[in-house]
């Protein structure tokens, strides 16, 4: 048997241990390859969102590569530790350290070659399906499958170099140990190591403080907390697994009513040993899972914004014009012409908004006419209003303002024109997008509106009013190609710093929606793929540790069987040992994510008044179901091996 054949048979013999390692590696290669296929796709070169798609894929591939490097390095070190007895025997039989290093290198590269080849095969097989999804997200006419050397070369070069790095560095774990240490094996003793009570309490206190700060934060401090809390929570999590868990288990062992219970004594003792041995691994699993949850949760919250986009932007086209705007007539005619060419029915409601000073607040107030507001409300299917002379009503500038202004009554005088009005309540729905018109705007009766004939203090009549053209289009998502020339003028003025001198403003929510929807959907899809790799790796860490100690566990359960424990009793002990190992890191990660989402909700409320509660609950429930399925799958295989 040649040396290469010996390395090959070693891999085949340990295929059960290498299974999760191989699957995670292959999946990483597959995702990386599909992103590379999109990155080099010739059809996207001059298409919509090309730069964004390329940037997103590059960032995703960098994240995947760095994490896969870390994951494979950690996994390989775990495998080598699990096989330490085997390596010790080989060295005792006369194998040189140089030969052992070569053996490990060949085994690693063999697994790497198969992972890369299989990952590329499945990546190319699923690329067509991947392109179909991306085509819908980016709203491209076509995104066909293609053949190019570039994605193949990038993937092969990236991952072969990665496996070479892993193969050359992982042997350090073997080279630094003596033969007697290798023969002793991975599990050296089953005694609980000492822990620091101070660090144990400090770890719990850090986590509680981070949770409390995240739950009760406000917009004033949330950005500062976003810098402080993550490292604090990470350090608290490390102390929790290395000290706090041992401290809590010690408290359980001290209470005979809890500890001296059938099967519980064996389960708690075994869990304590495994948590001690694998504390750092559980810390890593928690952090990796948290990153995956937060990535998907944050990107899902972006998609939540698109879902509520229409409520935030009730109008289809918006054109605001100063009284001396020379482009107004041409622009309105152009918009109407383009709508008609697209076959889109629309309703145009022009507003003349006047400005006056309120004697109550001493601030400027934008005044709308009741008949104009009712015309827009009728087009939008919103309730009409009826005002008597002298009465007025607030127009909400945000969803939150509806609740704040509801039931509020103010008696004031529009000073310049000396028109007394009584403002009562607020219109129950959003008529105008936030930030498009002023935050201090009221609607008055038509008679009172005609009485407002004096200019705003310190201004001329032309400067005291402005026009607002509200377009309502039932098929508003089809308006993305309307007014592109006008929109480009506004965009160029913003980039050139001349926006303040522009006599008009134009906004097309349909165009904005198409860009935002495509952008956020692509981000979410990319994030889901990366999160899938992270979660698969996090679950694989637990899998590795279970199977590296499988021989020890089998001997332990053989002893228990000889002592008289039945099969159902053995399974009950297995369940009590596996549940903490699977769900303790997962539970801590869920808590980290849940409280982080509370802070994220504060940010979204302030930026766009969007609620992400339902999306966050769905994300957490979805990941929990995935973990439960993964637990029962691993439990099934673990029990089968223990029984063998």
C-alpha positions as CSV (number, residue, x, y, z in Angstrom):
1,X,0.0,0.0,0.0
2,X,1.5,3.3,-1.0
3,X,1.5,6.4,1.2
4,X,-1.2,8.1,-0.9
5,X,-3.4,5.0,-0.6
6,X,-2.9,5.0,3.1
7,X,-4.0,8.7,3.3
8,X,-7.1,7.9,1.1
9,X,-8.1,5.0,3.2
10,X,-7.7,7.1,6.4
11,X,-10.3,9.6,4.9
12,X,-12.7,6.8,3.9
13,X,-12.4,5.1,7.4
14,X,-13.1,8.4,9.1
15,X,-15.9,9.4,6.7
16,X,-18.5,9.6,9.5
17,X,-16.5,12.3,11.3
18,X,-15.6,14.1,8.1
19,X,-19.3,14.1,6.9
20,X,-20.3,17.5,8.4
21,X,-17.0,19.0,7.6
22,X,-17.3,17.9,4.0
23,X,-21.0,19.1,3.7
24,X,-20.2,22.6,5.1
25,X,-17.1,22.9,2.9
26,X,-19.0,21.9,-0.2
27,X,-21.9,24.2,0.6
28,X,-19.5,27.1,1.1
29,X,-17.9,26.4,-2.3
30,X,-21.3,26.1,-4.0
31,X,-22.5,29.5,-2.7
32,X,-19.1,31.1,-3.5
33,X,-19.3,29.7,-7.0
34,X,-22.8,30.9,-7.7
35,X,-21.9,34.4,-6.5
36,X,-18.9,34.3,-8.8
37,X,-21.2,33.3,-11.7
38,X,-23.3,36.4,-11.1
39,X,-20.2,38.6,-10.5
40,X,-18.8,37.8,-14.0
41,X,-22.2,37.5,-15.8
42,X,-21.9,39.3,-19.2
43,X,-25.6,40.2,-19.2
44,X,-25.3,42.5,-16.2
45,X,-22.5,44.6,-17.6
46,X,-24.8,47.4,-18.7
47,X,-28.0,46.5,-16.9
48,X,-29.9,47.8,-14.0
49,X,-28.1,47.8,-10.6
50,X,-25.0,46.3,-12.1
51,X,-22.6,48.1,-9.7
52,X,-24.7,47.3,-6.7
53,X,-25.1,43.6,-7.6
54,X,-21.3,43.3,-8.2
55,X,-20.5,45.1,-4.9
56,X,-22.9,42.8,-3.0
57,X,-21.4,39.7,-4.5
58,X,-17.9,40.8,-3.7
59,X,-18.7,41.6,-0.1
60,X,-20.6,38.3,0.3
61,X,-17.6,36.3,-1.2
62,X,-15.1,38.0,1.1
63,X,-17.3,37.2,4.1
64,X,-17.7,33.6,3.0
65,X,-14.0,33.2,2.3
66,X,-12.9,34.6,5.7
67,X,-15.4,32.7,7.6
68,X,-14.8,29.4,5.8
69,X,-11.1,29.8,6.5
70,X,-11.8,30.2,10.2
71,X,-14.3,27.4,10.2
72,X,-12.1,24.9,8.3
73,X,-9.2,25.7,10.5
74,X,-11.2,25.1,13.7
75,X,-12.8,22.0,12.3
76,X,-9.6,20.5,11.2
77,X,-8.0,21.1,14.6
78,X,-10.9,19.3,16.2
79,X,-10.5,16.3,13.9
80,X,-6.8,16.1,14.5
81,X,-7.4,16.2,18.3
82,X,-10.0,13.5,18.0
83,X,-7.5,11.3,16.1
84,X,-4.7,12.0,18.5
85,X,-4.5,8.4,19.6
86,X,-4.1,7.2,16.0
87,X,-1.3,9.7,15.4
88,X,0.4,8.7,18.6
89,X,0.4,5.0,17.6
90,X,1.8,5.9,14.2
91,X,4.6,7.8,15.7
92,X,5.3,5.0,18.3
93,X,5.5,2.5,15.4
94,X,8.2,4.6,13.8
95,X,6.5,7.2,11.6
96,X,8.5,10.4,11.4
97,X,6.9,13.7,12.3
98,X,7.7,14.8,8.7
99,X,5.7,11.8,7.3
100,X,2.8,12.5,9.7
101,X,2.7,16.1,8.5
102,X,2.7,14.8,4.9
103,X,-0.1,12.4,5.8
104,X,-2.3,15.1,7.3
105,X,-1.5,17.4,4.3
106,X,-2.6,14.7,1.8
107,X,-5.8,13.9,3.7
108,X,-6.8,17.6,4.0
109,X,-6.1,18.3,0.3
110,X,-8.0,15.1,-0.7
111,X,-11.1,16.3,1.2
112,X,-10.5,19.8,-0.2
113,X,-10.3,18.6,-3.8
114,X,-13.5,16.6,-3.5
115,X,-15.3,19.5,-1.7
116,X,-14.3,22.0,-4.4
117,X,-15.2,19.7,-7.3
118,X,-18.6,18.7,-5.7
119,X,-19.3,22.3,-4.7
120,X,-18.6,23.6,-8.2
121,X,-20.7,20.8,-9.7
122,X,-23.8,21.6,-7.6
123,X,-23.1,25.3,-7.9
124,X,-23.3,25.2,-11.7
125,X,-26.3,22.9,-11.5
126,X,-28.2,25.4,-9.4
127,X,-26.9,28.5,-11.1
128,X,-29.9,28.6,-13.5
129,X,-32.3,28.6,-10.6
130,X,-30.1,31.2,-8.9
131,X,-30.2,33.4,-12.0
132,X,-34.0,33.1,-12.2
133,X,-34.3,34.5,-8.7
134,X,-31.8,37.3,-9.3
135,X,-33.5,38.2,-12.6
136,X,-36.8,38.8,-10.7
137,X,-35.1,40.7,-7.9
138,X,-33.2,43.0,-10.3
139,X,-36.1,43.2,-12.8
140,X,-34.0,42.2,-15.7
141,X,-35.4,41.0,-19.0
142,X,-33.2,37.9,-19.1
143,X,-30.3,36.4,-17.2
144,X,-29.3,33.2,-19.1
145,X,-26.9,30.5,-18.0
146,X,-23.4,30.9,-19.5
147,X,-20.0,29.2,-19.5
148,X,-16.8,31.2,-18.6
149,X,-13.4,30.3,-17.2
150,X,-13.4,33.2,-14.7
151,X,-15.9,31.9,-12.0
152,X,-14.3,28.4,-12.2
153,X,-10.8,29.9,-11.9
154,X,-11.7,32.2,-9.0
155,X,-13.4,29.5,-7.0
156,X,-10.8,26.8,-7.6
157,X,-7.9,29.3,-6.8
158,X,-9.6,30.7,-3.7
159,X,-10.5,27.4,-2.1
160,X,-7.4,25.4,-3.1
161,X,-5.3,28.1,-1.5
162,X,-7.6,28.0,1.5
163,X,-7.1,24.2,1.9
164,X,-3.4,24.6,1.5
165,X,-3.3,27.1,4.3
166,X,-5.4,24.9,6.5
167,X,-3.3,21.8,5.7
168,X,0.0,23.6,6.5
169,X,-1.1,25.2,9.7
170,X,-3.3,22.6,11.3
171,X,-0.4,20.2,11.8
172,X,0.9,22.5,14.5
173,X,-1.6,20.9,16.9
174,X,0.1,17.6,16.4
175,X,3.7,18.7,16.0
176,X,3.8,20.4,19.4
177,X,2.5,17.4,21.4
178,X,4.5,14.5,22.7
179,X,3.7,10.9,21.9
180,X,2.4,10.1,25.4
181,X,0.0,13.1,25.2
182,X,-1.3,12.0,21.8
183,X,-1.9,8.4,23.0
184,X,-3.9,9.7,26.1
185,X,-6.4,11.1,23.6
186,X,-8.7,14.1,23.6
187,X,-10.5,13.4,26.8
188,X,-8.0,13.5,29.6
189,X,-10.1,13.8,32.7
190,X,-13.7,14.2,33.7
191,X,-13.2,16.5,36.7
192,X,-14.8,19.9,36.7
193,X,-12.2,22.6,36.4
194,X,-12.2,25.4,38.9
195,X,-14.1,28.5,37.9
196,X,-14.0,32.1,39.0
197,X,-17.1,33.1,40.9
198,X,-16.3,36.8,40.2
199,X,-16.1,36.1,36.4
200,X,-19.2,33.9,36.6
201,X,-21.3,36.7,38.2
202,X,-19.6,39.3,36.0
203,X,-20.6,37.4,32.8
204,X,-24.3,37.2,33.9
205,X,-24.2,40.9,34.9
206,X,-22.7,41.9,31.6
207,X,-25.4,40.1,29.6
208,X,-28.2,41.5,31.8
209,X,-26.9,45.0,31.4
210,X,-26.6,44.6,27.6
211,X,-30.1,43.3,27.4
212,X,-31.5,46.0,29.6
213,X,-29.7,48.8,27.7
214,X,-30.9,47.3,24.3
215,X,-34.5,47.0,25.5
216,X,-34.9,50.5,27.0
217,X,-32.8,52.4,24.5
218,X,-33.9,55.6,22.7
219,X,-32.8,57.2,19.4
220,X,-30.6,59.6,21.3
221,X,-28.2,56.9,22.5
222,X,-28.9,53.9,20.3
223,X,-26.0,54.6,17.9
224,X,-23.6,54.9,20.9
225,X,-24.9,51.7,22.3
226,X,-24.4,50.0,18.9
227,X,-20.7,50.5,19.5
228,X,-20.5,49.7,23.2
229,X,-22.9,46.7,23.6
230,X,-21.6,44.2,21.0
231,X,-18.1,43.8,22.6
232,X,-19.7,43.9,26.1
233,X,-22.2,41.2,25.1
234,X,-19.4,39.1,23.5
235,X,-17.2,39.3,26.6
236,X,-20.2,38.5,28.8
237,X,-21.0,35.5,26.6
238,X,-17.4,34.2,26.9
239,X,-17.5,34.5,30.7
240,X,-20.9,32.9,30.7
241,X,-19.7,29.7,29.0
242,X,-16.3,29.5,30.6
243,X,-17.4,30.4,34.2
244,X,-21.1,31.2,34.7
245,X,-22.3,27.8,33.4
246,X,-20.0,25.9,35.7
247,X,-21.0,28.2,38.6
248,X,-24.7,27.5,37.9
249,X,-24.1,23.7,37.5
250,X,-22.2,23.7,40.8
251,X,-25.2,25.3,42.5
252,X,-27.4,22.6,41.1
253,X,-25.0,19.9,42.3
254,X,-25.1,21.4,45.8
255,X,-28.9,21.0,46.0
256,X,-29.7,17.3,46.5
257,X,-33.4,17.8,45.8
258,X,-32.4,18.8,42.3
259,X,-29.3,16.8,41.7
260,X,-30.1,13.5,43.4
261,X,-32.7,12.4,40.9
262,X,-32.9,9.3,38.7
263,X,-30.9,9.9,35.5
264,X,-30.4,13.6,36.3
265,X,-27.2,13.0,38.2
266,X,-25.5,11.2,35.2
267,X,-26.9,13.8,32.7
268,X,-25.8,16.8,34.8
269,X,-22.4,15.4,35.5
270,X,-21.8,14.6,31.8
271,X,-23.1,17.9,30.6
272,X,-20.9,19.7,33.0
273,X,-17.8,17.9,31.7
274,X,-18.7,18.6,28.1
275,X,-19.5,22.2,28.7
276,X,-16.2,22.6,30.4
277,X,-14.2,20.9,27.6
278,X,-16.1,22.8,24.9
279,X,-16.8,26.2,26.5
280,X,-14.9,28.1,23.8
281,X,-16.6,26.1,21.1
282,X,-20.0,27.0,22.5
283,X,-19.0,30.6,22.7
284,X,-18.0,30.5,19.0
285,X,-21.3,28.8,18.1
286,X,-23.3,31.4,19.9
287,X,-21.5,34.3,18.3
288,X,-21.7,32.8,14.8
289,X,-25.4,32.0,15.3
290,X,-26.1,35.6,16.5
291,X,-24.3,37.0,13.5
292,X,-26.5,34.8,11.2
293,X,-29.7,35.8,13.0
294,X,-28.9,39.5,13.0
295,X,-27.8,39.5,9.3
296,X,-31.1,37.9,8.2
297,X,-33.1,40.0,10.7
298,X,-31.6,43.3,9.6
299,X,-32.0,42.5,6.0
300,X,-35.6,41.3,6.6
301,X,-36.3,44.6,8.3
302,X,-35.3,46.3,5.1
303,X,-37.8,44.2,3.2
304,X,-40.3,45.2,5.8
305,X,-39.8,48.7,4.7
306,X,-40.7,47.8,1.1
307,X,-43.8,46.0,2.4
308,X,-45.0,49.2,4.1
309,X,-43.8,51.5,1.3
310,X,-47.2,52.3,-0.1
311,X,-48.6,53.2,3.3
312,X,-45.7,55.6,3.8
313,X,-46.0,57.0,0.2
314,X,-49.7,57.2,-0.7
315,X,-49.1,59.4,-3.8
316,X,-47.9,58.0,-7.1
317,X,-46.1,61.1,-8.5
318,X,-45.3,64.3,-6.6
319,X,-44.4,67.6,-8.2
320,X,-43.8,70.7,-6.0
321,X,-43.3,74.1,-7.7
322,X,-42.4,77.6,-6.7
323,X,-44.8,80.3,-7.9
324,X,-42.1,81.6,-10.4
325,X,-41.1,78.2,-11.7
326,X,-40.6,78.6,-15.5
327,X,-40.6,74.8,-16.1
328,X,-43.9,74.0,-14.4
329,X,-46.2,73.9,-17.4
330,X,-43.8,71.9,-19.5
331,X,-43.1,69.4,-16.7
332,X,-46.8,68.8,-15.9
333,X,-47.6,68.4,-19.6
334,X,-44.7,65.9,-19.9
335,X,-45.8,63.8,-17.0
336,X,-49.4,63.7,-18.2
337,X,-48.2,62.7,-21.7
338,X,-46.0,59.9,-20.4
339,X,-48.8,58.5,-18.3
340,X,-51.1,58.5,-21.2
341,X,-48.5,56.8,-23.5
342,X,-48.1,54.1,-20.9
343,X,-51.9,53.6,-20.8
344,X,-52.1,54.5,-17.1
345,X,-55.2,56.2,-15.8
346,X,-54.5,58.9,-13.3
347,X,-56.0,61.6,-11.2
348,X,-54.2,65.0,-10.9
349,X,-55.1,67.2,-7.9
350,X,-53.3,70.6,-7.9
351,X,-52.8,72.4,-4.6
352,X,-52.0,76.1,-3.9
353,X,-50.5,76.0,-0.4
354,X,-50.4,79.3,1.5
355,X,-48.2,80.2,4.4
356,X,-49.2,82.2,7.5
357,X,-48.1,82.8,11.0
358,X,-50.0,81.1,13.9
359,X,-50.6,83.3,16.9
360,X,-50.7,80.3,19.1
361,X,-47.2,78.9,18.3
362,X,-45.6,81.9,16.5
363,X,-44.5,79.4,13.8
364,X,-45.4,79.3,10.1
365,X,-48.4,77.2,9.1
366,X,-49.0,75.7,5.6
367,X,-52.7,76.2,4.7
368,X,-54.7,73.8,2.4
369,X,-58.1,74.2,1.0
370,X,-60.9,71.8,2.0
371,X,-62.1,71.1,-1.5
372,X,-58.6,70.3,-2.7
373,X,-58.1,67.8,0.2
374,X,-61.4,66.2,-0.5
375,X,-60.5,65.8,-4.2
376,X,-57.4,63.9,-3.2
377,X,-59.1,61.9,-0.5
378,X,-61.8,60.8,-3.1
379,X,-59.1,59.6,-5.5
380,X,-57.3,57.7,-2.7
381,X,-60.5,56.2,-1.3
382,X,-60.0,58.0,2.0
383,X,-62.7,59.6,4.1
384,X,-63.9,63.1,3.2
385,X,-64.0,66.0,5.6
386,X,-66.6,68.6,6.4
387,X,-65.5,71.9,7.9
388,X,-67.6,74.9,8.8
389,X,-66.2,78.5,8.5
390,X,-63.8,79.1,11.3
391,X,-62.9,75.3,11.7
392,X,-59.7,73.6,10.7
393,X,-58.0,70.2,10.9
394,X,-54.4,69.1,11.2
395,X,-53.0,67.1,8.2
396,X,-50.7,64.3,9.6
397,X,-47.0,64.4,8.6
398,X,-46.3,60.8,9.9
399,X,-48.2,57.8,11.3
400,X,-47.1,58.7,14.8
401,X,-48.4,62.3,14.5
402,X,-51.9,60.9,13.9
403,X,-51.9,59.6,17.5
404,X,-50.2,62.7,18.9
405,X,-52.6,65.1,17.3
406,X,-55.8,63.1,17.7
407,X,-58.3,65.0,19.9
408,X,-56.1,68.1,20.1
409,X,-57.8,71.5,20.0
410,X,-56.1,74.8,19.3
411,X,-57.6,78.3,19.0
412,X,-55.4,80.5,16.9
413,X,-55.3,83.4,14.4
414,X,-53.6,83.4,11.1
415,X,-52.0,86.7,11.8
416,X,-51.1,88.2,8.4
417,X,-54.7,87.9,7.1
418,X,-56.3,88.1,10.6
419,X,-58.3,84.9,10.1
420,X,-59.4,83.2,13.4
421,X,-59.6,79.4,13.2
422,X,-60.2,76.6,15.7
423,X,-58.1,73.5,14.9
424,X,-59.8,70.4,16.0
425,X,-58.3,66.9,15.7
426,X,-56.3,65.4,12.8
427,X,-57.1,63.7,9.5
428,X,-57.2,60.0,10.2
429,X,-54.9,58.8,7.3
430,X,-51.7,59.8,5.6
431,X,-52.4,61.9,2.5
432,X,-48.8,63.1,1.8
433,X,-45.5,61.3,2.2
434,X,-43.4,62.3,5.2
435,X,-40.9,65.1,4.6
436,X,-42.6,66.2,1.4
437,X,-44.6,69.0,2.9
438,X,-44.2,70.8,6.2
439,X,-44.8,69.2,9.6
440,X,-47.2,72.1,10.6
441,X,-50.0,72.0,8.0
442,X,-53.7,72.4,8.4
443,X,-56.8,72.3,6.1
444,X,-59.4,75.1,6.4
445,X,-62.8,75.7,5.0
446,X,-62.9,77.2,1.4
447,X,-64.4,80.5,2.7
448,X,-61.6,81.0,5.2
449,X,-59.1,80.0,2.5
450,X,-60.2,82.8,0.3
451,X,-59.8,85.3,3.2
452,X,-56.1,84.5,3.4
453,X,-54.9,87.2,1.0
454,X,-52.0,88.7,2.8
455,X,-48.3,87.7,2.2
456,X,-46.4,85.8,4.9
457,X,-44.4,88.1,7.2
458,X,-41.3,89.5,5.5
459,X,-42.1,88.0,2.1
460,X,-43.9,88.9,-1.1
461,X,-47.1,87.2,-2.3
462,X,-45.1,85.0,-4.7
463,X,-42.8,83.8,-1.9
464,X,-45.8,83.2,0.5
465,X,-47.3,80.3,-1.5
466,X,-46.2,77.3,-3.5
467,X,-47.9,74.8,-5.8
468,X,-48.2,71.1,-5.2
469,X,-49.3,68.6,-7.8
470,X,-50.5,65.3,-6.5
471,X,-50.8,62.4,-9.0
472,X,-52.8,59.3,-8.0
473,X,-52.2,56.3,-10.3
474,X,-53.9,53.0,-9.3
475,X,-51.1,50.9,-10.9
476,X,-48.4,52.9,-9.2
477,X,-45.7,50.3,-9.5
478,X,-45.8,50.8,-13.3
479,X,-44.8,54.4,-13.0
480,X,-41.1,53.7,-12.6
481,X,-40.3,55.0,-16.1
482,X,-42.4,58.2,-15.8
483,X,-40.6,61.5,-15.4
484,X,-37.1,60.1,-15.6
485,X,-35.8,63.3,-17.2
486,X,-37.2,65.5,-14.4
487,X,-36.0,63.1,-11.8
488,X,-32.4,63.2,-13.3
489,X,-32.5,67.1,-13.1
490,X,-33.4,66.9,-9.3
491,X,-30.7,64.2,-8.7
492,X,-28.0,66.1,-10.6
493,X,-28.9,69.3,-8.7
494,X,-28.5,67.4,-5.4
495,X,-25.1,66.0,-6.4
496,X,-23.9,69.4,-7.7
497,X,-25.0,71.2,-4.6
498,X,-27.6,73.4,-6.4
499,X,-30.7,71.8,-5.1
500,X,-31.7,74.9,-3.0
501,X,-31.8,77.0,-6.1
502,X,-34.0,74.6,-8.0
503,X,-37.5,76.1,-8.4
504,X,-39.2,72.7,-8.3
505,X,-39.0,69.2,-6.8
506,X,-40.1,65.9,-8.2
507,X,-40.4,62.5,-6.7
508,X,-41.6,59.2,-8.3
509,X,-42.4,56.7,-5.5
510,X,-42.8,54.0,-8.2
511,X,-39.2,54.4,-9.4
512,X,-38.0,54.6,-5.8
513,X,-39.9,51.4,-4.9
514,X,-38.5,49.5,-7.8
515,X,-34.9,50.5,-6.8
516,X,-35.5,49.9,-3.1
517,X,-37.3,46.6,-3.7
518,X,-34.6,45.2,-6.0
519,X,-31.8,46.4,-3.7
520,X,-33.3,45.1,-0.5
521,X,-34.5,41.8,-2.0
522,X,-31.0,41.1,-3.4
523,X,-29.5,42.0,-0.1
524,X,-31.9,39.6,1.7
525,X,-31.3,36.8,-0.7
526,X,-27.5,37.2,-0.4
527,X,-27.8,37.4,3.4
528,X,-29.9,34.3,3.5
529,X,-27.2,32.3,1.5
530,X,-24.4,33.6,3.8
531,X,-26.5,32.9,6.9
532,X,-27.2,29.4,5.7
533,X,-23.4,28.8,5.5
534,X,-23.0,30.3,9.0
535,X,-25.8,28.2,10.5
536,X,-24.5,25.0,8.9
537,X,-21.1,25.7,10.3
538,X,-22.5,26.5,13.7
539,X,-24.4,23.3,13.8
540,X,-21.3,21.4,12.5
541,X,-19.2,22.6,15.4
542,X,-21.6,20.8,17.8
543,X,-21.6,17.8,15.5
544,X,-17.8,17.6,15.5
545,X,-17.6,17.6,19.2
546,X,-20.2,15.0,19.6
547,X,-18.5,12.6,17.2
548,X,-15.0,13.3,18.3
549,X,-16.0,12.0,21.7
550,X,-18.3,9.2,20.3
551,X,-16.0,6.3,21.3
552,X,-15.7,7.5,24.9
553,X,-19.5,7.9,25.0
554,X,-20.1,4.4,23.7
555,X,-17.8,2.9,26.4
556,X,-19.7,5.0,29.0
557,X,-23.1,3.7,27.8
558,X,-21.9,0.1,27.6
559,X,-21.0,0.4,31.3
560,X,-24.4,1.8,32.1
561,X,-26.1,-1.1,30.2
562,X,-24.1,-3.6,32.2
563,X,-25.2,-1.9,35.3
564,X,-28.8,-2.6,34.3
565,X,-30.1,0.5,32.6
566,X,-32.7,-0.2,29.9
567,X,-32.7,1.1,26.3
568,X,-35.4,3.8,27.1
569,X,-33.5,4.9,30.1
570,X,-30.3,5.3,28.1
571,X,-32.2,7.4,25.5
572,X,-33.6,9.5,28.3
573,X,-30.0,10.2,29.5
574,X,-28.9,10.9,25.9
575,X,-31.7,13.5,25.5
576,X,-30.8,15.3,28.7
577,X,-27.2,15.4,27.6
578,X,-27.8,16.6,24.0
579,X,-30.5,19.3,24.7
580,X,-28.1,21.7,26.6
581,X,-25.4,21.2,24.1
582,X,-27.6,22.1,21.2
583,X,-30.0,24.6,22.6
584,X,-28.0,26.5,25.3
585,X,-25.8,28.3,22.7
586,X,-28.8,28.6,20.4
587,X,-30.9,30.1,23.2
588,X,-28.3,32.7,24.2
589,X,-27.9,33.6,20.5
590,X,-31.7,34.0,20.3
591,X,-31.7,36.3,23.3
592,X,-28.8,38.4,21.8
593,X,-30.8,38.7,18.6
594,X,-34.1,39.5,20.2
595,X,-32.8,42.4,22.2
596,X,-30.8,43.6,19.3
597,X,-34.0,43.7,17.2
598,X,-35.6,45.9,19.9
599,X,-32.8,48.5,19.3
600,X,-33.2,48.1,15.6
601,X,-36.9,48.8,15.9
602,X,-36.1,52.1,17.6
603,X,-34.0,53.1,14.6
604,X,-36.7,52.1,12.1
605,X,-39.4,53.9,14.0
606,X,-37.3,57.1,13.9
607,X,-36.3,56.8,10.2
608,X,-39.4,55.6,8.5
609,X,-42.0,54.7,11.2
610,X,-41.9,51.1,10.1
611,X,-42.7,48.2,12.5
612,X,-40.5,45.1,12.1
613,X,-42.1,43.1,15.0
614,X,-43.8,40.5,12.8
615,X,-40.8,40.0,10.6
616,X,-38.5,39.6,13.6
617,X,-40.8,37.0,15.2
618,X,-40.9,35.1,11.9
619,X,-37.1,35.1,11.6
620,X,-36.7,33.8,15.2
621,X,-39.4,31.1,14.8
622,X,-37.9,30.1,11.4
623,X,-34.4,29.6,12.8
624,X,-35.8,27.8,15.9
625,X,-37.6,25.3,13.6
626,X,-34.4,24.7,11.7
627,X,-32.5,24.0,14.9
628,X,-35.1,21.6,16.1
629,X,-35.0,19.7,12.9
630,X,-31.2,19.7,13.0
631,X,-31.3,18.5,16.6
632,X,-33.5,15.5,15.9
633,X,-31.5,14.6,12.8
634,X,-28.2,14.6,14.8
635,X,-29.9,12.9,17.8
636,X,-31.1,10.1,15.5
637,X,-27.6,9.4,14.1
638,X,-26.0,9.8,17.5
639,X,-28.3,7.2,19.2
640,X,-27.8,4.9,16.2
641,X,-24.0,5.0,16.7
642,X,-24.2,4.7,20.5
643,X,-26.4,1.6,20.1
644,X,-23.9,0.0,17.6
